[in-house]
Amino acid sequence: MSQNPVRFGLVGFGAWGQFHAQSIAGNPAAQLTAIVAPSDESRAAAAKAYPQARIFAEHGQMLAEVKLDIIDIVTPSHTHLPIAIAALNAGCHLLLEKPMALRIEDCQAIIKLAQERRLQVAVGHEMRLSSQWSEIKRLIDRGVIGQPQYVLVELLRKPYRQGASGWRYDAGRVGSWVLEEPIHFFDLARWYLEGAGDPVELYAYGNSRDPQRPQLYDNFSAMFRYANGSYAVVSQTLAAFEHHQTVKVSGTKGAIWAGWSGALDRTLEPSYFVKVFDGQKLEDVQLKQHSGEVFELREEIARCIKMVGGEAGPAATGRDGLWSTGLCLVAEESIRQQRPLPVGEMLKF
Ligand SMILES: NC(=O)c1ccc[n+]([C@@H]2O[C@H](COP(=O)([O-])OP(=O)(O)OC[C@H]3O[C@@H](n4cnc5c(N)ncnc54)[C@H](OP(=O)(O)O)[C@@H]3O)[C@@H](O)[C@H]2O)c1
């Protein structure tokens, strides 16, 4: 990696963007060079917190005026596509928050342009960088539970935040609530089962407790299966409290059970565990680092610095982002049609 710090342009300085800013500014190999925030209020907050950064109201102006290595896009989901295209056209790598975009064609357009420009796209599935959720992948890859046949990723939590100007409760701008949090679980389950190839079929259910927004599901469950018979269940309720996530994986030899609990998703004091059974003995796995999205975000920024330096690929690639988005969209369609749907052909890329 070069001695010069990697120059980040951060687009979006909202609830999650501010955590991105902290993680970038806290990494000595990175420089938070510029921040884009449309409202006067957010720009003032960004200027106060990061006086060394240049602050802009609009990404086009930033891309025209500042030399940057990577653009970190943490804006409402319906704005990801145009910002990603502009950043790639300006010759910058991307850290693009999930969902990559709201439509499969848009994810494909981002991947295609990045390939043409020989630029990298990292998608914000930071759970792949978690000490806890990645430990499960390591156990699977080491063959400790045999061949994985069943994965459950489940979350009980409090309702989503509104987001700036209420975008997260507006179907036109959020796209779908499945694209908000279950998208991470689709990615995680697909990662754990990657030895089985690509999923082939998906069936989903969802319901809402608010008749004003029937298409934004408070309760959501989906099952998807592979050609070899293994399958995954992704399930979430938002009609609850706090933040409690479970992962269970069973294989031909043994099983893994992991849990994470916090009063909030971004707590710095969560409780968590991983238990593994190799078919003979049950063990509590000791983790080397805290587990939680704030810790994972720091790892994600560190990984992006290596990615820009050519030392590592993204933890979740554009193709992974396309798949996680695609599984969410097929799930939405499955709920509408009330039947299982094939996924493979739709998502081939
Ligand atoms: N990976 C994860 O775990 C994770 C966690 C949370 C969120 N996310 C994703 O991150 C994104 C942002 O979520 P959030 O919770 O931070 O939302 P948020 O709190 O509503 O913040 C969004 C920010 O984007 C700014 N913005 C809106 N349109 C913009 C544009 N065209 N250009 C530049 N900035 C713009 C808003 O600026 P103003 O304040 O000036 O209006 C706001 O500050 C979403 O895609 C979400 O799905 C991912």
Ligand as a Chemical Component Dictionary entry (heavy atoms), coordinates in Angstrom:
data_LIG
# 
_chem_comp.id                   LIG 
_chem_comp.type                 NON-POLYMER 
_chem_comp.pdbx_formal_charge   0 
_chem_comp.three_letter_code    LIG 
# 
loop_
_chem_comp_atom.comp_id 
_chem_comp_atom.atom_id 
_chem_comp_atom.alt_atom_id 
_chem_comp_atom.type_symbol 
_chem_comp_atom.charge 
_chem_comp_atom.model_Cartn_x 
_chem_comp_atom.model_Cartn_y 
_chem_comp_atom.model_Cartn_z 
_chem_comp_atom.pdbx_ordinal 
LIG N1  N1  N 0  -24.761 -1.599 6.441  1  
LIG C1  C1  C 0  -25.559 -1.255 7.410  2  
LIG O1  O1  O 0  -25.589 -1.915 8.427  3  
LIG C2  C2  C 0  -26.439 -0.036 7.299  4  
LIG C3  C3  C 0  -26.959 0.526  8.453  5  
LIG C4  C4  C 0  -27.778 1.666  8.313  6  
LIG C5  C5  C 0  -28.045 2.205  7.065  7  
LIG N2  N2  N 1  -27.514 1.614  5.979  8  
LIG C6  C6  C 0  -27.792 2.187  4.630  9  
LIG O2  O2  O 0  -27.131 3.451  4.576  10 
LIG C7  C7  C 0  -27.909 4.377  3.843  11 
LIG C8  C8  C 0  -28.188 5.608  4.708  12 
LIG O3  O3  O 0  -28.927 5.230  5.849  13 
LIG P1  P1  P 0  -29.036 6.199  7.127  14 
LIG O4  O4  O 0  -29.680 5.400  8.190  15 
LIG O5  O5  O -1 -27.750 6.848  7.418  16 
LIG O6  O6  O 0  -30.058 7.287  6.577  17 
LIG P2  P2  P 0  -30.272 8.774  7.101  18 
LIG O7  O7  O 0  -30.040 8.857  8.558  19 
LIG O8  O8  O 0  -31.581 9.212  6.551  20 
LIG O9  O9  O 0  -29.105 9.596  6.395  21 
LIG C9  C9  C 0  -29.061 9.782  5.014  22 
LIG C10 C10 C 0  -28.249 11.023 4.727  23 
LIG O10 O10 O 0  -28.099 11.160 3.305  24 
LIG C11 C11 C 0  -28.225 12.513 2.970  25 
LIG N3  N3  N 0  -28.696 12.605 1.589  26 
LIG C12 C12 C 0  -29.928 12.474 1.087  27 
LIG N4  N4  N 0  -29.900 12.574 -0.253 28 
LIG C13 C13 C 0  -28.617 12.815 -0.596 29 
LIG C14 C14 C 0  -27.935 13.027 -1.806 30 
LIG N5  N5  N 0  -28.577 12.992 -2.981 31 
LIG N6  N6  N 0  -26.604 13.267 -1.764 32 
LIG C15 C15 C 0  -25.939 13.295 -0.608 33 
LIG N7  N7  N 0  -26.522 13.082 0.582  34 
LIG C16 C16 C 0  -27.844 12.829 0.590  35 
LIG C17 C17 C 0  -29.188 13.107 3.967  36 
LIG O11 O11 O 0  -28.784 14.442 4.108  37 
LIG P3  P3  P 0  -29.535 15.576 4.939  38 
LIG O12 O12 O 0  -29.395 15.184 6.354  39 
LIG O13 O13 O 0  -28.710 16.763 4.599  40 
LIG O14 O14 O 0  -30.932 15.596 4.431  41 
LIG C18 C18 C 0  -28.912 12.291 5.224  42 
LIG O15 O15 O 0  -28.023 12.938 6.097  43 
LIG C19 C19 C 0  -29.138 3.615  3.373  44 
LIG O16 O16 O 0  -28.930 3.106  2.087  45 
LIG C20 C20 C 0  -29.254 2.472  4.367  46 
LIG O17 O17 O 0  -29.904 1.360  3.837  47 
LIG C21 C21 C 0  -26.717 0.516  6.060  48 
# 
loop_
_chem_comp_bond.comp_id 
_chem_comp_bond.atom_id_1 
_chem_comp_bond.atom_id_2 
_chem_comp_bond.value_order 
_chem_comp_bond.pdbx_ordinal 
LIG N1  C1  SING 1  
LIG C1  O1  DOUB 2  
LIG C1  C2  SING 3  
LIG C2  C3  SING 4  
LIG C2  C21 DOUB 5  
LIG C3  C4  DOUB 6  
LIG C4  C5  SING 7  
LIG C5  N2  DOUB 8  
LIG N2  C6  SING 9  
LIG N2  C21 SING 10 
LIG C6  O2  SING 11 
LIG C6  C20 SING 12 
LIG O2  C7  SING 13 
LIG C7  C8  SING 14 
LIG C7  C19 SING 15 
LIG C8  O3  SING 16 
LIG O3  P1  SING 17 
LIG P1  O4  DOUB 18 
LIG P1  O5  SING 19 
LIG P1  O6  SING 20 
LIG O6  P2  SING 21 
LIG P2  O7  DOUB 22 
LIG P2  O8  SING 23 
LIG P2  O9  SING 24 
LIG O9  C9  SING 25 
LIG C9  C10 SING 26 
LIG C10 O10 SING 27 
LIG C10 C18 SING 28 
LIG O10 C11 SING 29 
LIG C11 N3  SING 30 
LIG C11 C17 SING 31 
LIG N3  C12 SING 32 
LIG N3  C16 SING 33 
LIG C12 N4  DOUB 34 
LIG N4  C13 SING 35 
LIG C13 C14 SING 36 
LIG C13 C16 DOUB 37 
LIG C14 N5  SING 38 
LIG C14 N6  DOUB 39 
LIG N6  C15 SING 40 
LIG C15 N7  DOUB 41 
LIG N7  C16 SING 42 
LIG C17 O11 SING 43 
LIG C17 C18 SING 44 
LIG O11 P3  SING 45 
LIG P3  O12 DOUB 46 
LIG P3  O13 SING 47 
LIG P3  O14 SING 48 
LIG C18 O15 SING 49 
LIG C19 O16 SING 50 
LIG C19 C20 SING 51 
LIG C20 O17 SING 52 
# 
